[in-house]
Amino acid sequence: MEALKGIKVLDFTHVQSGPTCTQLLAWFGADVIKVERPGSGDPTRGQLVDVPGADSLYFTMLNHNKRSLTLNTKNETGKRILERLIKNAMFWWRILRLELWSVWALDGSRFKN
């Protein structure tokens, strides 16, 4: 089913509830891009690992049909990439403290158009 084809979603979530919500969007055809922190990424990548050296089944079950990238938003290049991703997305899911958005100078008012 491709009911959401053409809709781009940024997924800043991790562990279970957020990834499950965005996975449903991906199942219906949305282009979901999971954005992870460098070094650690989503903690579920390393939880309940079945095959050494591979992402865990738990992670793949929660993030099937998504694209992903690691993005360092502590440098200017990473901030520019993040801003471009947000401007090109229809919406984004986040489980981040609101203070982080203001630290990144991405308070939402910049993206209303």
C-alpha positions as CSV (number, residue, x, y, z in Angstrom):
1,M,0.0,0.0,0.0
2,E,1.4,3.4,-1.0
3,A,-1.2,5.8,0.5
4,L,1.6,8.0,1.9
5,K,3.8,7.9,-1.2
6,G,5.6,11.2,-1.7
7,I,5.6,12.2,2.0
8,K,9.0,12.6,3.6
9,V,9.2,12.1,7.4
10,L,12.3,12.6,9.6
11,D,12.5,10.2,12.5
12,F,14.5,11.4,15.5
13,T,13.1,8.8,17.8
14,H,14.7,5.8,19.4
15,V,13.8,2.6,21.3
16,Q,10.2,1.6,20.8
17,S,7.2,3.9,20.7
18,G,8.6,6.5,18.3
19,P,10.1,4.0,15.9
20,T,6.9,2.0,15.9
21,C,4.9,5.1,14.9
22,T,7.2,6.1,12.1
23,Q,7.4,2.5,10.9
24,L,3.7,2.5,10.3
25,L,4.1,5.5,8.1
26,A,6.8,3.7,6.2
27,W,4.6,0.7,5.7
28,F,2.0,3.0,4.1
29,G,4.6,4.4,1.6
30,A,6.1,7.4,3.4
31,D,9.8,8.0,2.9
32,V,11.0,7.8,6.5
33,I,14.6,8.9,7.2
34,K,15.8,7.8,10.7
35,V,18.4,10.4,12.0
36,E,20.8,9.1,14.6
37,R,23.6,10.5,16.7
38,P,27.1,9.6,15.8
39,G,28.8,7.0,18.0
40,S,25.8,5.7,19.8
41,G,22.8,5.8,17.4
42,D,19.6,4.1,18.5
43,P,20.3,1.9,21.6
44,T,18.2,-0.9,20.2
45,R,20.9,-1.6,17.5
46,G,22.9,-3.4,20.2
47,Q,20.0,-4.8,22.4
48,L,19.2,-8.5,22.1
49,V,21.8,-9.1,19.3
50,D,21.2,-12.4,17.6
51,V,24.1,-12.3,15.1
52,P,27.4,-10.8,16.2
53,G,28.4,-7.7,14.2
54,A,24.8,-7.1,12.8
55,D,22.0,-4.9,14.0
56,S,19.7,-6.6,16.4
57,L,16.5,-8.2,15.3
58,Y,14.8,-5.8,17.8
59,F,16.2,-2.8,15.9
60,T,15.3,-4.2,12.5
61,M,11.8,-5.0,13.6
62,L,11.3,-1.4,14.7
63,N,13.0,0.3,11.7
64,H,12.0,-1.8,8.7
65,N,11.4,0.1,5.5
66,K,13.3,3.2,6.7
67,R,16.4,4.9,5.4
68,S,18.8,6.1,8.1
69,L,21.8,8.4,8.5
70,T,24.1,9.4,11.3
71,L,24.3,13.2,11.7
72,N,26.6,15.2,13.9
73,T,24.7,18.4,14.7
74,K,27.4,19.8,16.9
75,N,29.3,21.2,13.9
76,E,28.1,23.6,11.2
77,T,28.0,21.1,8.4
78,G,25.8,18.8,10.4
79,K,23.5,21.7,11.3
80,R,23.2,22.8,7.6
81,I,22.4,19.2,6.6
82,L,19.7,19.0,9.4
83,E,18.2,22.3,8.3
84,R,18.0,21.1,4.7
85,L,16.4,17.8,5.7
86,I,13.8,19.5,7.8
87,K,12.9,22.0,5.1
88,N,12.4,19.1,2.7
89,A,10.3,17.0,5.0
90,M,6.6,17.2,5.4
91,F,6.9,16.6,9.2
92,W,9.2,15.1,11.8
93,W,8.9,12.9,14.8
94,R,11.1,13.7,17.8
95,I,11.7,12.5,21.3
96,L,14.2,15.2,22.1
97,R,14.2,17.8,24.8
98,L,12.9,21.1,23.4
99,E,16.1,22.8,24.7
100,L,18.1,20.9,22.1
101,W,16.0,22.4,19.3
102,S,16.8,25.9,20.6
103,V,20.5,25.0,21.0
104,W,20.5,24.0,17.3
105,A,18.6,27.2,16.5
106,L,15.9,25.1,15.0
107,D,12.9,26.2,17.0
108,G,10.2,25.4,14.4
109,S,9.3,29.0,13.7
110,R,12.0,28.9,10.9
111,F,10.1,26.1,9.2
112,K,6.5,27.2,9.1
113,N,6.5,27.8,5.4
